[in-house]
Amino acid sequence: MSIHTNHLPTDALQELDARHHLHPFTAGNELASKGARVIKSAQGVYLTDSEGEEILDAMSGLWCVNIGYGREELADAAARQMRELPYYNTFFQTTHVPALTLAARIAEFTPNDLNHVFFASGGSEANDTNIRLVRHYWALQNKPQKNIIISRRNAYHGSSLGSGSLGGMKPMHAQGGMPIPDIVHIDQPDWWSEGGDMSPDDFGRERAAQLRLAIEQYGEDRVAAFIAEPVQGAGGVIVPPASYWPEIQAICDEHEILLIADEVICGFGRTANWFGSETYDIRPDVMTIAKGLSSGYAPVGASIVTDSVADVINSGGEFNHGYTYSGHPVACAVALENLRILQEEKIVERVREQTAPYLASRWQELAEHPLVGEAKSIGLLGSIALTPDKSSRASFSAEAGTVGKICREHCFASQMVMRHVYDRMVISPPLIITQSEIDILMERVTNALDKTLDTLHKEGLMKAAGG
Ligand SMILES: *Cc1c(COP(=O)(O)O)cnc(C)c1O
């Protein structure tokens, strides 16, 4: 079959796909009846599908292709590394130049004394590492019972048994026996959906205070760590109220627990600084990275810890943990080249000074649309909450996600990928997007919203829940 399948007509590819390929996060019956969209190539911010259509990728794949598609330098770096040393492991006191160089480079970029890097192939693996690492950290200090990790409802930390348990996604927990024991969830700082009559700042403080209550409830001697994304990504780009993170940081400072910042989406420029922890003035003890580390060109992630955490781990003999592909040389070489481009082309600075402020002003205009309640952005992350009634911040009477999915389909039809999370629409475009490409994006979003509103009227769906 090999590469020749590339020349088959779309329907033949779709049929093969549906027959043999089990997809992540996809309903198999819909796949069989409708067929998957086949993406063939990509350049800059545009994808090309098997019908030759050009589609603006406002999601950077899955929040990862930050430097855009088609950068030859990364392909060259991978080919060079494959020829020199395609694989060697980093177990049993061995190392190689790509892994050690990338670890040192990452330490230069990360804030504070986050200087020690444990490699994985992605964010899920890195968060699984974190679960074992923070528990081992306390066990080494004669506190093995200090093993509870507090997370948040509607958080996303990955899809493996451990990381999926850390996450707070109900539909995921409903399948396959999650969460594992000793993971506890508090509420998320989503003011639009859950803030009721409170001001955003009061609400942010109240949601942060739940961390203190949880620590008191379980006992500080039982709690190992709190984990959170600076901005929840897959949960719907939930930009927290300004009061939230200062309060969380204060609670972590008051207690002997570790703070894990999951920067898998926020890291490497997404929020207009190198890390979301800088944007929100967070001082994590442990940081998870993946996605933007290689701009998605190779699967690589990592868990980064501070000097003091590393001291404890290194004092304890062997950490009985590792992945065959921890520090894979090809992935590390690709990540190094990605970081070089990000830095030398001043991509994060350009986001901060030009494109993020521009997106913010244009995105805000969407709040005028009859279907849009809240329109929020930070850096190059944006979300809009769709609502049948702005004034009451009502949700739709149709099952949550029905309207979001209609909107997503209209986006596809408008040659743009925008994702829906229930009835929120989110974007996370490549960091190299230009102002004129943002204009095109805005045109397509508006067009899709107009069409969605049309559909809702036609199908009688413009109705508030309980109204
Ligand atoms: C995507 C994501 C992960 C999981 O990363 P994978 O590479 O898919 O395993 C973890 N945390 C956050 C915040 C993510 O967005």
Ligand as a Chemical Component Dictionary entry (heavy atoms), coordinates in Angstrom:
data_LIG
# 
_chem_comp.id                   LIG 
_chem_comp.type                 NON-POLYMER 
_chem_comp.pdbx_formal_charge   0 
_chem_comp.three_letter_code    LIG 
# 
loop_
_chem_comp_atom.comp_id 
_chem_comp_atom.atom_id 
_chem_comp_atom.alt_atom_id 
_chem_comp_atom.type_symbol 
_chem_comp_atom.charge 
_chem_comp_atom.model_Cartn_x 
_chem_comp_atom.model_Cartn_y 
_chem_comp_atom.model_Cartn_z 
_chem_comp_atom.pdbx_ordinal 
LIG C1 C1 C 0 -2.151 18.307 25.066 1  
LIG C2 C2 C 0 -1.958 18.466 26.510 2  
LIG C3 C3 C 0 -1.392 17.441 27.287 3  
LIG C4 C4 C 0 -1.101 16.077 26.729 4  
LIG O1 O1 O 0 -0.062 16.074 25.830 5  
LIG P1 P1 P 0 0.096  14.837 24.797 6  
LIG O2 O2 O 0 1.352  15.195 24.050 7  
LIG O3 O3 O 0 -1.137 14.793 23.964 8  
LIG O4 O4 O 0 0.268  13.611 25.580 9  
LIG C5 C5 C 0 -1.142 17.700 28.617 10 
LIG N1 N1 N 0 -1.438 18.901 29.157 11 
LIG C6 C6 C 0 -1.983 19.889 28.453 12 
LIG C7 C7 C 0 -2.250 21.205 29.100 13 
LIG C8 C8 C 0 -2.283 19.704 27.100 14 
LIG O5 O5 O 0 -2.870 20.679 26.413 15 
# 
loop_
_chem_comp_bond.comp_id 
_chem_comp_bond.atom_id_1 
_chem_comp_bond.atom_id_2 
_chem_comp_bond.value_order 
_chem_comp_bond.pdbx_ordinal 
LIG C1 C2 SING 1  
LIG C2 C3 SING 2  
LIG C2 C8 DOUB 3  
LIG C3 C4 SING 4  
LIG C3 C5 DOUB 5  
LIG C4 O1 SING 6  
LIG O1 P1 SING 7  
LIG P1 O2 DOUB 8  
LIG P1 O3 SING 9  
LIG P1 O4 SING 10 
LIG C5 N1 SING 11 
LIG N1 C6 DOUB 12 
LIG C6 C7 SING 13 
LIG C6 C8 SING 14 
LIG C8 O5 SING 15 
# 
